[in-house]
Each structure stands twice: as C-alpha cells, then as structure tokens.
Amino acid sequence: LALAQSTRKDMIVSPEWLAAHPDVVVLDIANRDSFAKGHIPGARFVDLQSIVTERDGTPNEVPDTATLESAFRAAGVGDHERIVVYSRDPLFAARAWFTLDYLGQGHRTSYLDGGFARWTDEGRPVATEVTPVKPAAFRASVRAKALTNLDEMRSLVKWRNELASDLAMI
C-alpha cells in the first residue's frame, strides 16, 4: 500500500485564514442545487459526480485522467494557484483533496477546516451569485502510488478486523 503525501502544516486551513487570502482558488465540492443555495463568495463549483465514477459495479472510483483534468479546467483551476477545497459533507472535500493529490497537486491544495458549516457558523458571508470562471490550463502529473486496488483494500479491512478482534480479547 502506498501512502499519500505526508502531512503539511498548511494542509488544513481555517475559515479565518481563507478570509484573509482572497487570492486562492476556492472549490465547493457539491451538487448544483446546494451550490446555488449558497457558497463561499468567489467559490467555484465542482460537481462531485465529475470526480468520481462507477467501475465494474464499484462506486467512487477515480475517473480517467482526461475527465479529471476537464473537470478542474472547467472550474478555472490552473497549474500554479493555491487551492482550497470545502463542502457541506466533509467526505466530498476529502475526496476532492485526494483526487487533486493523485493528480500531483496535493502540495498546493488545502482542506477548509469545518467546511461550509464552520464558515457559516462563524457568521462569514455567503453568496448565491456565480462568479464567472475562465477555463484554465490544468495538467495532471499523476501519482499512481496514491491509489490502491480493491483486493488490497479488502486485505487491509480483513487485517484491521482481525487486529480489532485480537485486541478485544486482551
């Protein structure tokens, strides 16, 4: 099993940090309806369904590289800007972070601590208008080692369950 990128100090950013850095690309990982109801001002919409696919009956697989590049280009993600991902469901933003890391962009991508819920709980502004986005040149540098296959995952789950069972007997 290959491990993802090592932890960085700026891997997770606070709403306070994000509010103080308006020059970053902010991606709202959502569905169109939730984005339309409200999002962080200036955030760009990325449909979760554009970064996951079903393969051989297995959901949430990684689409091909061209599909992923297209999704991020359409959101105006270029090759050099700092990126912050958030969502209403923490798993959606985590999936986006993982996907960007797989595409070789994890070093410049951060996760918004607490997501949209924390942003709004802190009384920060919410927008409903969509900021026009120009497609950007986004090129992946795939890190294949960031992925594992289904058989490896099944083996890890089995190992975890056996370990948990052994620990329960202590």
Secondary structure, 3 states (H helix, E strand, C coil): CCCCCCCCCCCEECHHHHHCCCCCEEEEEECHHHHHHCECCCCEEEEHHHCCEEECCEEEECCCHHHHHHHHHHCCCCCCCCEEEEECCHHHHHHHHHHHHHCCCHHHEEEECCHHHHHHHCCCCCECCCCCCCCCCCCCCCCHHHCCCHHHHHHHHHHHHHHHHHHHCC
